[in-house]
Amino acid sequence: MEYFQLREYDWLQVAPTYEAMSRLLPELFALHVEWNQYFLDKIEEALGRFPDRRFVVTVGGYHRYWLWDRLSARADVSLHNLQSYRAMR
């Protein structure tokens, strides 16, 4: 099951699903993006309130894909999946 953690899984499985959902089920896709944005807002709120703390955020794979893309643009955030987290320990 660890293959769900790989970015390659995101690009091969999740990204095409997002693309199909946006075209075929736009209302559902809009709700999915709205929920992801809610997650992102809460994470960014916590980062702003507690800048010197470390956070562990767990979400489902389809949410992780979207959040990873947005959070990876932040210089103050280091993102890890299970493999990279284990490697740094």
Contacts in CASP RR format, 6 or more apart in sequence:
PFRMAT RR
TARGET T0000
AUTHOR 0000-0000-0000
METHOD contacts of the structure
MODEL  1
MEYFQLREYDWLQVAPTYEAMSRLLPELFALHVEWNQYFLDKIEEALGRF
PDRRFVVTVGGYHRYWLWDRLSARADVSLHNLQSYRAMR
2 82 0 8 1.000
2 83 0 8 1.000
3 9 0 8 1.000
4 61 0 8 1.000
5 81 0 8 1.000
5 82 0 8 1.000
5 83 0 8 1.000
6 81 0 8 1.000
6 83 0 8 1.000
7 68 0 8 1.000
7 81 0 8 1.000
10 61 0 8 1.000
10 64 0 8 1.000
10 65 0 8 1.000
10 68 0 8 1.000
14 61 0 8 1.000
14 62 0 8 1.000
14 65 0 8 1.000
15 65 0 8 1.000
17 62 0 8 1.000
18 29 0 8 1.000
18 62 0 8 1.000
18 65 0 8 1.000
18 66 0 8 1.000
21 28 0 8 1.000
21 29 0 8 1.000
21 32 0 8 1.000
22 29 0 8 1.000
32 62 0 8 1.000
33 66 0 8 1.000
35 63 0 8 1.000
36 63 0 8 1.000
36 66 0 8 1.000
36 67 0 8 1.000
39 57 0 8 1.000
39 59 0 8 1.000
39 63 0 8 1.000
39 67 0 8 1.000
40 67 0 8 1.000
40 70 0 8 1.000
40 71 0 8 1.000
43 55 0 8 1.000
43 57 0 8 1.000
43 67 0 8 1.000
43 71 0 8 1.000
46 53 0 8 1.000
46 55 0 8 1.000
47 55 0 8 1.000
47 74 0 8 1.000
47 76 0 8 1.000
47 77 0 8 1.000
51 76 0 8 1.000
57 67 0 8 1.000
59 67 0 8 1.000
68 79 0 8 1.000
71 77 0 8 1.000
71 79 0 8 1.000
72 79 0 8 1.000
80 88 0 8 1.000
END
